[in-house]
């Protein structure tokens, strides 16, 4: 029985990952979910997990070394999956210090405690342990209209958020070289799907459109993102944990590049079919706003490494994923209106 320490497990991707592995492995795993419960966390995302006898929730900060150390003393942790992070670029521009503390110092506390509890002698660890750092393609910076990010692409972060994630990646990688630490790093493209906090583009657009409110879009709306359905991402993470070569970095992409403006127009078109009676749902809701500072123009992921080595590839089509996301946002929005 594997025991997972999942940080940020009440957030968007973390909660989806918990739901996925509980569904797949049922009672053959133990999950310890450490989450600070900041504004973007929601325990209702994992209500079914709370009924599982092998699930434990701990509210706390990954920066709290005493707390993290005690978790390792209490539970025989096999995998650390570090989802915990401040992740909204706009907020990082306003308050970068919060991002550096959580994303860099918090990662250092986690990996240091893991090393202390897993190392049996210098540079040798208990078999089967692994520290997985969940990162982002934003650490690579921006692309023009050609090429894709590979695992060998130099890191050129352009926002305080991506700089903090790149710093954490480099720290984790340094533990591989300095201490022979069993680590992996995954870098994903933009996720979408159920339970995403509506400050991100897709759930924000859905919520605004349903309510007949203006949908803000930065600049000319032609920034390109590669959209990855969160369930596909969870499958990839599971594969890397169980089959990924220790020490390697794996890019995870959705094979679904779209301009932001086209993404929003697609969402409006689907919403018009779902709610034909709501005549206010139309493209007139789209409102162009001043562009974000340092706004990366394009992200594009080459995920051939994880495909060739582990057999992973994205399976959920964008129209399928958007439908599931729309109904999730709509149902949450109805609850919030009561």
N, C-alpha and C positions, 0 to 999 in steps of 0.2 A: 504494500500500500504506500503510494507516494503522498507526501505531505507538502502542500504548496503554501508559501507565504506570498499572498497577492496584495500588493500595496495599491491603494487607489481603487479598490474593488467595488466601490459604490458609485464610481464615475461611469462615463459612457462606455469606453472600450473595456475597462476592467469588469464592469457588471455583466456585459455581454460574454466576456470570456468565462466568468464564473458559471453563468447559466449554461454555456456550451459544454464545459468539461464535466459539470454535474450531470448533464443529460447524457453525455457519452460514456462516462466512467462510473456513474451512479455511486454505489457505496464502496468502490474500490480505491477512493482517494479521500484525503482529508484537506480541508481548505481553512487557512487562517487569513482572514481579510482585515488588513490594517488600513483604516481610512480616517482622515482628519475630519471628514464631513464639512468641507467648505461649500461655498455657494452652489457649485456645479454637481455636487454629490447628491444622491437620492437613494435611500434604502429601499424605496418601493420598487426600484429596478431589480432587486434580488429577493423579493418576498418569499419565493419558493425555496431558496437556499436556506432561509432561516429555519425551515422545518426539517432540515437534514441534520441528523445526529452528528455527522462528521464535518459540520460547518461551524466555525467560530468567528464572531465579529469582535474586533477591538477598535474602539475609537481612539485615535492618537496620531501623533505627528512623526513622520519618518526621521525628522531631525532630532527626536528625543532618543539619545543613545541608550539611556537606562531602560527605556521601554522596549526598544528593539532588541537589546541584549537579553532582556528577560523573556521575550518571545522565543528566542533561540534556545534559551535554557529550558523553557517549558515544553516546547514542541520539537520533535526531530525533523527539522525542515530539510526537505530534499531539493525543492526548487524555490528560488526567489524570482518572482515576475514583477518587475518594477514599472507599474503603470502610473504611480503617483507623480503628478507634475502639475504645475501651473501651465496652462496650454494656450491661452488666448492671446494672440499677437497684440491686439489693440491694448489689452491691459498691461502687457509687458512694456509698451512704449510709455505708458503713464507711470507705472511702478516697477521698474526693472529689479529693484532690490528683493522683492518678494520672490521673483523667479529664480534669482541666483541662490537664495537661501534654500528653497524647496528642491529645485532641480539639480543643483550642484552639491550643496552641503548634505542634503537629505540622501542623495545617492551615495555619497562618501560614507555616511553613517551605516547605511544598509550593507554595502559591500565589505566594509571593514568588519562589521559584526559577523557576516557570513564567513569571512576568511578566518577569523578567530575561532569560530565554532566548528568549521569543517576541516581545518588543517591538522593533520595527525603528526606530521613532522615537516621540516622545511621543504616547501615546494611540492608537498604531496598531500592529497585530500581524500576524505572518505569517498569511496566509489559511488558514482551516480548523482553527485551533487552538481547543481548548476545555477548560476546567476544570469538571468536574462534581462537585459536593459532594453526597454521599449522606447524606441526613438522615432525620428521623423525624417522625411526627405528634405525638410526645410534646412537641415544642417548643411546641405550641399549648395545652398544659395539659389540662384535663378538660372534659367536656360533661355536661349533665344528660340527660334522656331525649329531648330534642328537638335538632334541628339537626345540622349537620355542619361540619367544618373545611373552609374554603376557603383558597386561597392568600392571601387578604386578611385572614384571621383574625389578630388580634394575638398575638404570642408571649407566653405566660405559663407558662414551664416551672416544674415543681413538685418536681423532684428534682435532685441534683447532676449526674446523667447528662444529663437533658434541658436543664439550664442550660448545660452545656458544649457540647451540640450546637447550641443556639440561639445561643450566642456565636460558634461557628464559622460558622454560617449568616450572621450579621450581618457578620462579618469578610469572608467571601467576597463578600457583596453590596456591602460598602463598596469593594472593589476594582473592582467594576463602575462605581460612581459616581466614584471618585477617579481611577482609571487607565484607564477604559473597557475593563476586562479582559473577555475573552470567557468568560462563566461561565454555568452553569445550576445550580439547586438542585432536587433531588427530595426529597419528603417522603412516606414510605411508611407504611402501616399495619403491623400486626404480621405478620411473615413466618413461614412454617413450610415444612417440606419436608426433603429429604435433606441430611444432613451438618450439621445444626444441633447445637451443643454442648448436652448434656443438663442444662443448668442452666435452660433456658427451659421454659415450661409444657408445651408439647405433647410434645417428645421426653422430658422428664422423666417425664411421666405414662405415656407408652408404656413406657419402660424400667422404671419402678417396677411397673407392672401386670404386665408379662411376668415379672418376678422375684417377684411376689407380695408386694411391699412396700407400705407405706403411701404414699399419694399426697397430699402436702400441698397445701392450697388456702387462700389468704389470706382472712381475714374471713368474710363470708357467701357468698362464691363468686359473687356477682352482678355483679362488675365486668365490663364489656362491652368486647370487643375486636373489631376488624374484621380477619379473617384473610385474608392474601394469600399465595397459593402462590408460592414463590420463583422458579419458572420464569417466571410471569407478570410478576413484578417485573423480571427480567432483560430480558425483551422490551421493557418500558417504558423501561428505562435506555438500551437500544440505540436506541430511537426518539428519545429526547431528545437523545442524542449526535449523531445524524445529521440529525434534522429539527427539533429544538426551536429555538425562536427564542432567539437569544443574549440573555442577561440575565434570562430568565424563570424563575419557580419553577413546578414541576409537582407536584401531589399525586397519589399513586398508591395506590389503595385496592382492597380485595378484594371489596367489595359483599357481605360475609359477616359480619355482626355476630352475636356469640354471647356469652351469659354464660359466664364461665369454668367454672362448674359444669356447664353443659349441654355445653360442649366436651369436658370430661373424661368425662362420661357417654356421649357419642357414641363417644369413643375406646374406652371399655371395652366398649360394645356390639359394635363392630366386632371387637375383639380376641377376644371370646367366640365369635364366628362363625369366626374364623380358627383359633383354638386351643381347640376345644370340650373337649378332654381336660383342659385346665388349669382345673379347677373353682375354683381360688383367684382367678381373674380375675373380680372382681365389684365392685359399688359400695361394698361394705363396706371396701374399701381406701382410700376417700376420707377424709382426715383434715383437719378444719378447724384452722388455726393462726392465731395472732395476726396481725392485719392489718399490712401494711407501712406505714411512715411515709409520709405524703403520697401515698397510693395513689390514682392517678387513677381516677375511677369509670367513665368511658366515653370511648372514642375512636370517632369516626365520620368517614369521609373522603368529601368531595365531589370526585370525580375527573372532573367534566364538562369541565374545561379540557383535559386531555390527551386525553380522548375526542373532543372536538370539533375540536381543533387537529391532533392527530396520528393519530387513529383507533384509539387503544389502548383496550382494555377487558379485564378479567380473563376468561380462558376456562376455567380449570381449576376444576371443581366441588370443593367441600370434601371430599366422600366419595372422589373420585378422588385428590386430593392427600394425604389422610390415609392411604390404602392404600399409596401410594408411600413415605410417611414411615415407616409402621409397618414395612415390610419392610426399609427402610434401617437403622432403629434396631435391629431384631431381628438382622440380619446383623452389624452392628458389635458388638452385645452378645455374640453367639456367638464372635466373634473374640477379644474381651476375656476370655472365660472360659477360652480355651485356655491 
